[in-house]
Amino acid sequence: MDAFCSASAEQGRGDSERCVPLPTKRRQGILALDIDANTATGTGWDSECPPIALTPEVERLLAADAAVAIGVSGGKDSGAVAIAVDRHLKAIGHAGPRILIHADLGRVEWRDSLPACQRLAEGIGWDLVIVRRQAGDLLHRWHGRWANNVARYAALECVQVIVPWSTPSMRFCTSEMKTRIIASALAKRFSGRPILNITGIRRQESANRRGKPISPHYA
């Protein structure tokens, strides 16, 4: 198995990657998680954290020290899974590389998204990698989509003007701005090595998310 990843390892175009140095001053707490610094380091966590859901394949890859990458947004779901996975990897003696990876969407981002990711990385002691779509941020993509659609309508190439922004049924923001860019960066960074790409999903959010498998495999 060349890769174990929750996104295609296809090489994308127009990716940018940079590794962010962690702040030297330790912050008290991780704002996005509403927990104290002791949680990130382990104190008081066991009584509140349910066990990690695993499959035999995931256990085998972790035992082989596969690379572990956790997609983080600065929100609670990705922060919680990062802390839980960090605790688990330490408990089993995992010695493979580990990174947090953040896809920066640009002007539409919450202003504390990146700082929250940096505080999380500092709290658990992982490197934070930031990737961006070089062709432009999400707002640029929406503007371009609208301009192209208006041009097609003016040229009578279509009879209906569609919305330019992302919707639950048109999640091109996820595929173009996150999945493709992150998968490309991971494939380059860990070339030829098995990868566990972890995403934090809150199952109570929707029926669709409740039905997600623990470990879908993408070659």
C-alpha positions in Angstrom: 0.0 0.0 0.0 1.6 3.3 -1.1 -0.7 5.6 0.8 -3.4 5.6 3.4 -5.1 9.0 3.1 -8.6 10.5 3.4 -7.9 12.4 0.2 -6.5 11.5 -3.2 -2.7 11.6 -3.3 -2.9 13.0 -6.9 -0.3 15.7 -7.5 -2.1 19.0 -7.8 -1.1 22.3 -9.5 -0.5 25.6 -8.0 0.2 24.5 -4.4 2.2 26.4 -1.9 3.5 25.0 1.4 5.4 26.5 4.3 6.3 25.2 7.7 5.5 27.6 10.5 7.9 27.9 13.4 6.2 27.5 16.7 6.0 30.5 19.0 8.6 30.6 21.7 6.2 31.9 24.4 3.8 29.2 25.6 0.2 30.3 25.6 -2.1 29.3 28.4 -4.9 27.3 26.9 -6.1 26.7 23.4 -8.8 29.3 22.6 -10.6 27.3 20.0 -11.1 24.3 22.3 -12.2 26.0 25.5 -9.8 23.8 27.5 -6.8 24.5 29.5 -3.2 23.8 28.7 -3.2 20.7 30.9 -5.6 19.0 28.5 -3.1 19.3 25.6 -0.4 17.8 27.7 -2.5 15.0 29.2 -3.6 16.1 32.7 -7.3 15.6 33.3 -8.0 14.3 29.8 -8.5 10.6 30.3 -11.8 11.0 32.3 -13.4 13.0 29.5 -12.0 11.5 26.3 -13.6 8.4 24.8 -11.2 5.8 23.3 -9.9 6.4 19.8 -11.9 4.4 17.1 -9.5 2.2 15.2 -9.5 -0.5 12.6 -7.0 -3.4 12.1 -5.6 -1.5 9.1 -5.1 1.7 11.0 -3.4 -0.2 13.9 -1.1 -2.0 11.4 -0.1 1.3 9.8 0.6 3.0 13.1 2.6 0.0 14.3 4.7 0.5 11.1 5.2 4.1 12.0 3.3 5.5 9.1 3.3 9.3 8.7 0.4 11.0 10.5 -1.1 14.2 9.2 -4.1 15.9 10.8 -6.0 18.6 8.9 -6.8 21.5 11.3 -8.9 24.6 10.8 -8.7 26.3 14.1 -12.0 24.9 15.2 -13.0 22.6 18.0 -13.5 19.4 16.0 -10.0 19.3 14.4 -8.5 20.5 17.7 -10.1 17.8 19.7 -9.1 15.1 17.3 -5.5 16.4 17.2 -5.2 16.2 21.0 -6.8 12.8 21.2 -4.6 11.4 18.4 -1.5 12.9 20.0 -2.3 11.2 23.3 -2.9 7.8 21.5 0.3 8.0 19.5 2.3 8.7 22.6 0.6 5.8 24.4 1.5 3.3 21.7 5.0 4.6 21.1 4.5 5.7 17.6 7.8 6.9 16.2 6.8 8.1 12.7 6.6 11.7 11.5 3.5 13.8 12.6 2.3 17.1 11.3 -0.7 19.4 11.5 -1.7 20.8 8.1 -3.9 23.8 7.5 -5.4 24.9 4.2 -5.6 28.7 4.3 -8.7 29.9 2.4 -7.6 33.5 2.4 -9.9 36.5 3.0 -12.9 34.5 4.1 -11.0 32.9 7.0 -11.9 33.7 10.6 -9.0 36.0 11.8 -8.1 33.6 14.7 -8.0 30.4 12.5 -4.3 30.4 11.9 -3.4 31.6 15.4 -5.6 28.9 16.9 -3.8 26.3 14.7 -0.4 27.7 15.9 -1.5 27.4 19.6 -2.7 23.9 19.0 0.6 22.9 17.4 2.5 24.5 20.2 0.4 22.7 22.8 1.0 19.2 21.4 4.5 19.8 20.1 3.8 19.1 16.4 5.0 21.0 13.3 2.3 23.0 11.5 2.3 23.1 7.7 0.2 25.7 5.9 -0.8 25.2 2.3 -2.6 27.7 -0.1 -3.9 27.6 -3.6 -1.5 29.7 -5.6 -4.2 30.6 -8.2 -6.0 32.7 -5.6 -8.0 32.4 -2.4 -11.6 31.3 -2.0 -13.0 34.7 -2.6 -11.0 35.0 -5.8 -12.4 31.7 -6.9 -16.0 32.9 -6.3 -15.4 36.1 -8.2 -13.9 34.1 -11.1 -16.7 31.6 -11.1 -19.3 34.5 -11.3 -17.4 36.3 -14.1 -17.2 33.1 -16.2 -20.8 32.3 -15.6 -22.0 35.8 -16.6 -19.8 35.6 -19.8 -21.4 32.3 -20.7 -24.9 33.7 -20.1 -24.1 36.8 -22.2 -22.9 34.6 -25.0 -26.1 32.5 -24.8 -24.1 29.5 -23.9 -26.4 28.9 -20.9 -29.9 29.9 -19.9 -29.5 30.1 -16.2 -27.1 32.0 -14.0 -25.9 29.8 -11.1 -24.7 31.0 -7.7 -20.9 31.6 -7.6 -20.2 30.5 -4.1 -20.0 27.1 -2.5 -23.1 25.2 -1.3 -23.7 21.9 0.4 -24.3 20.4 -3.0 -21.4 22.1 -4.7 -18.5 21.7 -2.3 -15.8 22.8 -4.8 -14.2 24.9 -2.0 -13.4 21.6 -0.2 -12.1 19.7 -3.3 -10.2 22.6 -4.8 -9.0 24.6 -1.8 -8.4 21.9 0.7 -8.4 18.3 -0.4 -6.4 18.6 -3.6 -3.9 21.0 -2.1 -3.4 19.1 1.1 -3.1 15.7 -0.7 -0.5 17.1 -3.1 1.5 18.5 -0.2 1.4 15.2 1.7 2.3 13.2 -1.3 5.4 15.3 -1.9 6.4 15.5 1.8 6.1 11.8 2.5 6.8 10.4 -1.0 6.7 6.6 -1.0 5.6 6.4 2.6 2.2 5.2 4.0 0.2 8.2 5.3 -2.7 8.4 7.7 -4.5 11.6 7.0 -6.9 12.4 9.9 -10.0 14.6 9.9 -12.0 15.6 12.9 -15.7 14.8 12.3 -18.5 15.5 14.8 -21.0 12.7 14.2 -23.8 14.6 16.0 -23.6 17.3 13.3 -25.6 15.4 10.6 -26.8 11.9 9.5 -24.3 12.0 6.7 -21.4 12.5 9.1 -22.7 9.8 11.4 -22.5 7.4 8.5 -18.9 8.2 7.6 -16.5 5.1 7.9 -13.7 5.3 10.3 -11.0 4.6 7.7 -11.9 4.9 4.0 -8.9 3.9 1.9 -7.7 6.0 -1.1 -4.7 4.7 -3.1 
